Amino acid sequence: MLEIKHFPARTWASATQFDTEFSGRAFDSLGFSFDGTMTTGTGTAGEPRDDGAYRLLGTPELNQAEDPVIRMQGPDWKFLSALTNGCFPDWLEPTLDGSGAAGVVLAQARIKFGRIIPGMLIDASAVKAFLRGSFGAGNDYFSSDEADFASFAGSIRPYVEARDVPAGGFLRPRITQATVDMSNANADIHYVHRFEVPTVCAGFMLRQHDADQTAAGQNTRTDGIVSRIRVEITTRHRQGEIHNFTWGQCKSFLQQRAGWSQSDLALAVGVGLVPLTEHRNAALGGAMIFEAGDSVTLVIDNASTSEAQFTKPTPGDNDLLYVTALAGTGTRAAADRNGRVAPAAARPASASAAGRKRLF
């Protein structure tokens, strides 16, 4: 039976930390609604940046036993929500005209863990789960500077979709984010993701950031920086290249796996997906299993000419590629005496190949 349970809400305050907790049940979906009203100073208009409402959340982190289970920037909660649900969440990011009238700001997200890897969940029945972060400031919302910002009053309201803990173990999310410097044109930029413990990984979600657009307009996301990506794996069983594709194809993988329409894809400028698939792992939705010490290397080309549908900016200072690993680690159903959730087998014993919907 589906049960919706809430974390205590937290009120937004500029550039301050927030911390709220949930305990007592396991859950396989995590969501939030962040809403409020914003005003600008009289006579100063305020145009939102892309994902401005989500930027006001900073970098939300779900933490359990002092271990970050999910950590990524606010905008990436939006895109992972859209990826796991097949549609975008609701959001409002008004342009304020300087009249002093308030505008309603809204950011929603819901991440369905089982759509990343079947059977993935978080057990907060014995060990509390905390949603933590630092709220952004007014200039995280506006495309110019904080002089346009007068006031904002709002709250974040996190919630979970609770369920029983399965017998025999399960996969616990390990969704982490890294940044890759894109400031210089180079056809051979390497990002190496190493697995410290046995891990099941379904792929990487990517987001391109063009820092030159921060002051000039709201479109800091772009499809033009990265031209091509190669993917190499190093495991005890295999070494070498498994993917070689263009950025346009990277975006197509995102659209196809999420089941988006063309209109949905247009909302995800600068976002793509690198799938990691092993068809034999049907019980895991096709996600790949990595042992401790294995690695995945993304070889990124931001020097070559982009495809015709993209406009290529000149690489500049603070241009970045955000790389979000969509992974999980094996756990026992109960915590140990120190309150830590110990690693166990990478494949959940409760997973079944029958009826599993493959996302990746």
Backbone hydrogen bonds, N-H to C=O, Kabsch-Sander energy under -0.5 kcal/mol:
donor,donor_aa,acceptor,acceptor_aa,energy
3,E,162,A,-0.8
5,K,3,E,-0.6
5,K,160,V,-2.1
7,F,158,P,-1.8
10,R,156,I,-2.1
12,W,154,G,-3.1
15,A,136,G,-1.6
16,T,13,A,-1.6
18,F,133,G,-3.0
20,T,131,L,-2.0
22,F,129,A,-2.5
24,G,124,A,-2.7
26,A,163,R,-1.1
27,F,122,I,-2.7
28,D,161,E,-1.8
29,S,161,E,-0.6
30,L,111,I,-1.9
31,G,159,Y,-2.8
32,F,109,A,-2.2
33,S,157,R,-1.1
34,F,107,A,-2.9
35,D,33,S,-0.5
35,D,155,S,-1.9
36,G,105,V,-2.1
37,T,153,A,-2.1
38,M,103,G,-2.6
39,T,151,S,-2.4
41,G,148,D,-0.8
43,G,98,G,-3.7
44,T,41,G,-2.1
45,A,43,G,-0.6
46,G,96,L,-2.9
49,R,141,Y,-3.3
50,D,218,Q,-2.9
52,G,49,R,-1.6
55,R,51,D,-2.1
56,L,52,G,-1.2
57,L,54,Y,-1.4
58,G,55,R,-1.8
61,E,132,R,-3.2
62,L,70,I,-2.6
63,N,61,E,-0.6
63,N,130,F,-3.3
64,Q,67,D,-2.3
65,A,128,K,-0.6
67,D,64,Q,-1.4
69,V,62,L,-2.5
69,V,67,D,-0.7
70,I,62,L,-1.7
71,R,175,I,-2.4
72,M,60,P,-1.4
74,G,58,G,-2.6
76,D,73,Q,-1.1
77,W,73,Q,-1.0
77,W,74,G,-1.0
78,K,74,G,-1.2
79,F,75,P,-1.7
80,L,76,D,-2.5
81,S,77,W,-2.0
82,A,78,K,-2.0
83,L,79,F,-2.1
84,T,80,L,-2.3
85,N,81,S,-1.4
86,G,82,A,-1.5
92,L,106,L,-2.0
96,L,46,G,-2.5
96,L,94,P,-0.6
103,G,38,M,-2.7
105,V,36,G,-3.0
106,L,92,L,-2.1
107,A,34,F,-2.7
108,Q,90,D,-1.0
109,A,32,F,-1.9
111,I,30,L,-3.2
112,K,110,R,-0.6
113,F,28,D,-1.7
113,F,111,I,-0.9
114,G,28,D,-0.7
115,R,112,K,-1.5
116,I,113,F,-1.6
117,I,113,F,-2.1
120,M,117,I,-1.7
121,L,171,L,-2.8
122,I,27,F,-2.6
124,A,25,R,-1.3
124,A,122,I,-0.9
129,A,22,F,-2.8
130,F,63,N,-3.3
131,L,20,T,-3.1
132,R,61,E,-3.2
132,R,130,F,-0.6
133,G,18,F,-1.8
135,F,16,T,-2.8
136,G,56,L,-2.5
140,D,137,A,-2.2
141,Y,138,G,-1.5
142,F,138,G,-1.7
143,S,47,E,-2.5
148,D,145,D,-1.6
149,F,146,E,-1.1
150,A,39,T,-2.3
151,S,39,T,-1.5
153,A,37,T,-2.2
155,S,35,D,-2.1
156,I,10,R,-2.7
157,R,33,S,-2.4
159,Y,31,G,-2.7
160,V,5,K,-3.0
161,E,29,S,-1.7
162,A,3,E,-3.0
162,A,160,V,-0.7
163,R,26,A,-2.4
169,G,166,P,-0.8
170,F,331,T,-1.1
171,L,119,G,-0.9
172,R,329,T,-3.1
174,R,327,A,-3.3
175,I,69,V,-2.5
176,T,174,R,-0.8
176,T,325,A,-0.7
178,A,323,V,-2.5
180,V,321,L,-2.1
182,M,319,D,-2.8
189,I,300,I,-2.7
191,Y,298,L,-2.3
193,H,191,Y,-0.5
193,H,296,V,-3.3
194,R,192,V,-0.6
195,F,294,D,-2.5
196,E,194,R,-0.6
199,T,290,F,-2.7
200,V,328,G,-3.1
201,C,199,T,-0.5
201,C,288,M,-2.8
202,A,326,L,-2.9
203,G,326,L,-0.7
204,F,274,V,-2.4
205,M,324,T,-2.6
206,L,272,G,-2.8
207,R,322,Y,-1.8
208,Q,270,G,-2.7
209,H,320,L,-2.8
210,D,220,T,-3.7
211,A,209,H,-0.8
213,Q,210,D,-1.5
214,T,211,A,-1.7
216,A,212,D,-0.6
217,G,213,Q,-2.0
220,T,218,Q,-1.8
222,T,208,Q,-0.8
227,S,301,D,-3.2
228,R,301,D,-1.5
229,I,245,F,-2.8
230,R,299,V,-2.4
231,V,243,H,-2.1
232,E,297,T,-2.6
233,I,240,G,-2.4
234,T,295,S,-2.6
235,T,238,R,-2.9
240,G,233,I,-1.9
242,I,231,V,-3.2
243,H,231,V,-1.5
245,F,229,I,-2.5
247,W,227,S,-1.8
250,C,246,T,-1.9
251,K,247,W,-2.1
252,S,248,G,-1.7
253,F,249,Q,-2.1
254,L,250,C,-1.3
255,Q,251,K,-2.3
256,Q,252,S,-2.9
257,R,253,F,-2.4
258,A,254,L,-1.9
259,G,255,Q,-1.4
260,W,255,Q,-1.8
265,L,261,S,-2.1
266,A,262,Q,-1.7
267,L,263,S,-0.7
267,L,264,D,-1.4
268,A,265,L,-1.6
271,V,268,A,-1.9
272,G,206,L,-2.0
273,L,250,C,-1.7
274,V,204,F,-3.1
276,L,202,A,-2.1
277,T,275,P,-0.5
278,E,286,G,-3.3
281,N,278,E,-2.1
282,A,280,R,-1.4
284,L,281,N,-1.3
285,G,282,A,-1.9
286,G,281,N,-2.8
287,A,284,L,-1.4
288,M,201,C,-2.1
288,M,276,L,-0.6
290,F,199,T,-3.4
293,G,195,F,-3.4
294,D,291,E,-2.2
295,S,234,T,-2.1
296,V,193,H,-2.3
297,T,232,E,-3.2
298,L,191,Y,-3.0
299,V,230,R,-3.1
299,V,297,T,-0.6
300,I,189,I,-3.5
300,I,298,L,-0.7
301,D,228,R,-2.6
302,N,186,N,-2.3
302,N,300,I,-0.6
310,F,307,E,-2.1
312,K,310,F,-0.5
319,D,316,G,-1.8
320,L,209,H,-1.8
321,L,180,V,-1.9
322,Y,207,R,-3.0
323,V,178,A,-3.1
324,T,205,M,-2.9
324,T,322,Y,-0.5
325,A,176,T,-2.5
325,A,323,V,-0.6
326,L,203,G,-2.8
327,A,325,A,-0.9
328,G,200,V,-2.5
329,T,172,R,-2.6
330,G,198,P,-0.6
331,T,170,F,-1.9
332,R,342,A,-1.1
336,D,340,R,-2.5
339,G,336,D,-2.1
342,A,340,R,-0.7
344,A,330,G,-0.8
349,A,168,G,-0.8
350,S,169,G,-0.6
351,A,348,P,-1.3
356,R,353,A,-1.0
358,R,356,R,-0.6
